[in-house]
């Protein structure tokens, strides 16, 4: 056999008894950690998110950078299974100059400076489809979800209940509140409530969702990374648990490069 292979007997036995290299062992460890994390996060981690999450959870016994992790994922055909959001690439122009007090200043220095809120529609039901509204309030510092609420429709009462829950978490806060111009946010009932809390109200201009882009991005992740990766809830109680799980996941389990590799909760607690 050695003659056919044009190899010496000594060389053959060295090859036969050769142990895996350190690099080979590290690659096997890396691949195992990547697959485990993708399964835990419903195959929603791209190259950068995977790099951040591996570092955050200390899954590796060695240091691996973005390039090495990207190459490993590409080699084994691992990619995030997320439908990309369609974007309008047409250049947008400012149409109004009033009422938007926030003016796109989304990066804040400390917590409770600015809260943003919005509502989106979600569905549940096994045989009959039911639709409800989910309300969420984010603190712009760390994009931390302070509270949520589920209601049949978008009403002033439902919005105020969401804020009551947020003020239970932060009773001394007097943040600027930024919303769109939905009917509930324009109501005298809601604005009187904000005045009673000594909060200034900033509003996006009509047809300008990018003026509240942090909450729009949060909804995008909420639906693509969480809701679409779980079976549709059969009951309202199941939907409540699903939304509660999403809040916990995005607040305490998902690490972000934009937050220095921390979760939203850890980043926000830095300001405590």
CORCORVEN-V12959 format. One line per field, one symbol per residue. ss: DSSP state (~ for helix, > for strand, _ for the rest). phi: phi as a letter, one per 40 degrees, with the letter a starting at -180 (. if undefined). Layout:
ss=???
phi=???
//
This chain:
ss=________~~~~~~~~_____~~~~~~~~~~~~~~~~~~~______~~~~~~~~~~~________~~~~~~~~~~______________________________________>>>>>>>>>>>_____>>>>>>>>>>____>>>>>>>>____~~~~~~~~~~~~~~______>>>>___~~~~_~~~~~~~~~____>>>_____~~~~~~~~~~~~~~~~~~~~~______~~~~~~~~~~~~~~~~~~__>~~~__>_~~~~~~___
phi=.ccccfbccccccccccccdccccccccccccccccccccbffbccccccdccccccfcbcacbcdcccccccccbgcaccbccccbcccccbcbbbbgcccfgcccbcacgcabbaabbcbbahcbbcbbbbbbbbbcccgfcccaaabbcbcbccccccccdcccccbcccbccbbbcbcdccccccccccccccfbcbbbccdgbcccbcdcccccdcdcccbcccbccdcbccccdccccccdccccbbccbccbggbcccccccccc
//
